[in-house]
Amino acid sequence: MALNYDKGYLSKVERGERSASPELARRCDAFLGANGELQRLAARPETESDTTETAATPSPWLVGRREVLAAGTGALIDLGLKLGGQAFSATDPLLPSFRTQFDQLRMLGQSTAPKVLLPLLEAQTRAIAALAADTPSATRAPALLLASRFAEFTGWMAQEAGDSAAALGWTGEADGLARAGGDPYLGSYALVRRALVTLYGGDAASTVALARRAQSDKLPPRIRGLAAQREAQGHALVGDELDCLRSLDRARELLDSDDARSGAGPVIGTTNVSDPAAMTTGWCLYDLGRPKAAAEVLDRECRRLPPHALRTRARFGFRRSLAHAASGEVERACAIAGELLAVMPAVPSATVNSDVRRLARELSRFRSSRAVHDLQPALARVLAPAHD
């Protein structure tokens, strides 16, 4: 059967004895070319997500940026942020040292639990903000810009740890620090990051709206390309295939441009996915109800991921496993998931767990499969902490 669903279950849905699951609605929508209409009919009532409620909450974590801009060194001493009584300047070797640490921490984030990294990232962000405040205004910008990158990465690790409020707070700080450092563009990437929070919260409308705000022609191509990808994911979430594919085409064109591939400073967005637009296409195809096509793309792109990037491999690998399971390739799905579940304790992820839960639901339709039976203990071990 084209939908890979039990005939008895489909019969009960047709008679109104069972509600159609979001997954079934998605695949029927794709099979019939309804462009999201069936998904909208089957959608459950939406509740306001925590991310919406906390989006405007002031951040209690950072220096913050207002103190960095308005206060002098003396005020920062009062805040206890002048490390060891040592005065820094942006021309000292300390700033390049912090930049090296940023690259190292970003790599470490691929193989380390976010809760382990968060205290270090928070301390480093405060330290660089203190460095900026203790520097003459004419040479303050490099420290502020680096502090903004630390803040943005701290927000990502907070989201991976399951704290959306902290993620949004740090993302807001990153925006302010970037603007204070004289880069009005880098702050726009905060919109893309906020759109990721709403995406995982299931809020497609906010995801699309935020992503579109980060696609002004005045912004650098890489930010616009990453924003177009996020917009595509938002459209895919509600089955809007036409707008999704248009956004993916736009993302591919922008990310392939020479301007997007060049530039100083840490790379914005992923550093481990060689073709982000292609990988996102595979991601979206699953949400559009085309799991077989999604599996083909994700098979190809996941093979290109570097071995050390465990977090990235888990993120797209579970989506790949999910696509195979939805295509009826249960043993292949279980083989992929089995390898990934073995590394999940090293890189726990609240966002990846959303796909792990979906995979568990998908595989529950194949309880008679030996592969599914053998995978259940590992699935339960990974998902159990999410229910504590």
C-alpha positions, -999 to 999 in steps of 0.1 A, spaced: 0 0 0 13 35 -9 8 48 26 23 18 45 -6 17 70 -26 -13 81 -59 -16 62 -79 -22 94 -66 10 109 -74 30 77 -109 15 77 -115 26 112 -104 62 103 -127 62 73 -156 51 95 -148 77 122 -139 52 148 -103 64 150 -88 98 146 -62 102 119 -27 107 133 -7 137 121 16 113 103 -13 97 84 -28 130 75 6 142 62 11 112 39 -25 113 26 -20 149 19 11 142 -1 -5 112 -19 -35 133 -30 -16 165 -36 -38 185 -12 -9 209 -3 -16 209 35 -54 209 35 -58 174 50 -32 183 77 -51 213 87 -83 194 90 -66 167 111 -47 192 133 -53 191 170 -62 223 188 -30 243 193 -19 255 227 2 285 232 38 272 236 62 280 263 84 296 238 58 322 229 52 331 265 89 336 272 99 353 240 98 387 256 112 378 290 143 398 299 174 377 302 188 373 337 219 355 326 243 379 310 263 410 319 240 423 302 246 443 271 231 475 286 258 475 313 285 468 287 274 498 267 264 523 294 286 515 323 323 520 326 350 497 340 341 507 376 305 495 372 317 462 359 340 459 389 309 464 411 292 436 392 322 413 400 330 407 363 365 421 362 383 388 363 410 386 389 415 423 389 432 421 355 425 448 329 421 436 293 419 453 259 408 442 225 444 444 213 457 419 239 464 383 229 434 374 251 409 381 224 424 357 199 426 332 227 389 335 233 383 330 196 403 298 196 383 287 226 350 294 208 361 271 179 371 244 204 339 246 224 318 245 192 336 213 182 332 200 218 295 206 215 293 178 189 304 152 214 295 165 249 262 169 269 250 205 267 245 207 305 282 201 308 291 229 284 266 255 295 284 268 327 316 272 308 299 290 279 281 313 302 313 322 321 332 328 288 304 350 275 305 371 306 343 373 305 343 386 269 316 411 277 337 423 306 367 426 283 346 447 259 334 471 287 370 476 298 381 486 263 380 521 248 349 524 227 369 528 195 383 493 198 354 476 216 337 461 186 357 429 181 351 418 217 314 426 215 310 406 182 328 376 197 307 378 228 276 378 206 288 345 190 294 330 224 259 341 235 243 326 204 260 293 208 251 293 245 215 297 234 217 267 211 231 246 239 203 258 262 178 246 236 195 213 233 193 210 271 155 215 268 154 251 282 136 271 255 133 302 278 170 303 283 176 297 246 155 327 237 171 348 264 206 341 252 196 346 216 183 381 225 216 389 242 235 378 211 214 401 190 221 431 213 258 424 216 261 421 178 244 454 172 265 471 199 295 458 181 285 475 149 272 445 130 235 451 123 234 419 102 247 393 126 218 402 149 194 392 122 206 356 126 189 357 160 156 356 141 167 324 125 176 310 159 143 321 174 125 304 144 142 271 153 127 273 188 92 279 174 98 251 148 104 226 175 75 240 194 53 231 164 44 267 156 47 268 118 32 303 114 57 320 138 86 300 122 77 313 88 71 349 100 105 350 119 124 335 90 109 359 65 121 389 86 157 376 82 155 377 44 158 414 36 179 421 5 202 442 28 213 411 47 243 389 38 235 359 15 244 333 42 220 347 67 193 350 41 199 314 29 197 300 64 165 320 69 150 306 37 158 271 49 140 277 81 111 292 63 109 260 42 108 239 73 79 260 86 60 255 54 67 218 54 53 215 89 18 223 76 22 205 43 26 236 21 47 219 -5 47 248 -31 60 274 -7 84 249 9 100 241 -24 102 277 -34 120 285 -2 144 257 -6 153 269 -41 159 303 -28 181 289 0 201 268 -24 208 298 -46 219 320 -17 240 295 1 258 285 -31 268 321 -38 305 332 -35 295 358 -9 279 332 13 310 310 12 334 338 21 337 361 51 358 366 83 349 353 117 333 321 129 309 306 103 273 313 109 252 282 112 263 247 107 299 239 100 294 201 96 268 199 68 285 203 34 253 211 16 228 225 41 201 231 14 202 195 3 200 182 39 171 205 47 154 193 15 155 157 29 142 170 63 113 188 46 103 159 24 95 138 54 73 165 68 56 169 34 45 132 36 71 120 11 92 96 33 107 76 4 121 106 -13 133 120 20 151 87 28 170 88 -5 182 124 1 191 119 37 209 86 29 232 105 5 237 136 27 242 118 60 271 98 44 289 131 39 288 141 76 322 140 94 326 111 119 333 134 149 300 154 145 280 131 167 253 157 175 247 165 138 248 129 129 221 121 155 200 151 144 197 141 107 203 104 113 171 100 133 152 119 107 167 95 81 156 65 102 121 80 106 119 84 68 128 47 62 103 35 89 76 56 73 85 40 39 80 5 53 117 -2 54 116 -12 91 148 -32 94 168 -4 77 152 21 100 161 0 131 197 -5 119 202 32 115 185 40 148 205 14 167 238 30 158 226 64 168 210 53 201 243 40 212 258 75 211 229 95 225 240 92 261 271 112 251 251 139 233 217 141 248 194 165 229 159 177 237 154 186 200 166 153 186 144 135 212 114 149 194 123 127 164 132 98 186 97 99 200 82 101 166 103 71 156 90 51 186 54 59 175 61 49 139 78 16 149 49 8 172 29 -1 141 54 -29 135 54 -47 168 57 -81 152 91 -72 137 121 -88 154 142 -57 146 116 -34 163 115 -58 193 153 -57 197 154 -19 194 128 -12 221 151 -13 252 175 12 236 147 35 226 132 33 261 166 42 277 170 73 256 134 85 260 130 77 298 148 109 310 125 130 288 95 118 309 112 124 343 
